[in-house]
């Protein structure tokens, strides 16, 4: 899918870099310019491949939630099996 197809023209500033759309062009549906979106995608892919980092922990949390349910995931967070601080680092209001 082309970047222009998923652009939102009602958003005014990039959430990643804070630049206005007059400088960045159209923003995605999660309010990121093309550069910030590609940076986030690259970081996500590298962390999942390396099996470390906040995006990887967030992915583990999602898989655990789907497979085991919220009660087991809450216990995993409390015991430190899943690093809650790293997961919270990915929750930037997207």
JOBELBEL-V340285 format. One record per residue. N is the residue number from 1. PSI is psi in whole degrees, -180 to 180 (999 if undefined). D_FIRST is the distance of its C-alpha to the first C-alpha in Angstrom with 2 decimals. Layout:
{{N;PSI;D_FIRST} {N;PSI;D_FIRST}}
//
This chain:
{{1;133;0.00} {2;148;3.78} {3;-37;6.49} {4;-29;8.41} {5;-29;6.76} {6;13;7.75} {7;149;10.86} {8;121;14.29} {9;-7;16.97} {10;-12;19.88} {11;143;19.79} {12;-27;22.23} {13;146;22.31} {14;134;20.21} {15;-24;21.45} {16;-53;21.37} {17;-14;23.26} {18;3;24.63} {19;148;23.92} {20;161;23.54} {21;-20;20.56} {22;-25;22.83} {23;-35;22.58} {24;-22;19.06} {25;-164;17.04} {26;152;14.76} {27;153;14.51} {28;178;12.03} {29;-15;13.26} {30;22;15.54} {31;40;17.00} {32;141;15.98} {33;171;15.57} {34;-42;13.20} {35;-48;16.23} {36;-37;17.27} {37;-43;13.93} {38;-37;13.89} {39;-44;17.61} {40;-42;17.30} {41;-43;14.78} {42;-46;17.17} {43;-42;20.18} {44;-49;18.92} {45;-42;18.36} {46;-41;21.71} {47;-39;23.60} {48;-40;22.51} {49;-40;23.50} {50;-10;26.77} {51;43;27.45} {52;157;28.57} {53;168;27.52} {54;-37;26.39} {55;-37;22.84} {56;-44;24.48} {57;-37;27.16} {58;-38;24.78} {59;-43;23.06} {60;-41;26.60} {61;-44;27.54} {62;-42;24.70} {63;-44;25.64} {64;-40;29.30} {65;-43;28.81} {66;-41;27.15} {67;-38;29.75} {68;-22;32.91} {69;167;32.61} {70;-33;33.34} {71;-44;37.04} {72;-40;36.64} {73;-40;33.85} {74;-41;36.15} {75;-38;38.90} {76;-38;36.67} {77;-42;35.88} {78;-35;39.60} {79;-10;40.78} {80;8;38.32} {81;-39;36.52} {82;130;33.26} {83;104;33.45} {84;-33;33.03} {85;-40;33.19} {86;-38;30.21} {87;-43;28.21} {88;-28;29.28} {89;-24;28.10} {90;-14;24.44} {91;82;25.05} {92;28;24.59} {93;21;23.84} {94;999;20.14}}
//
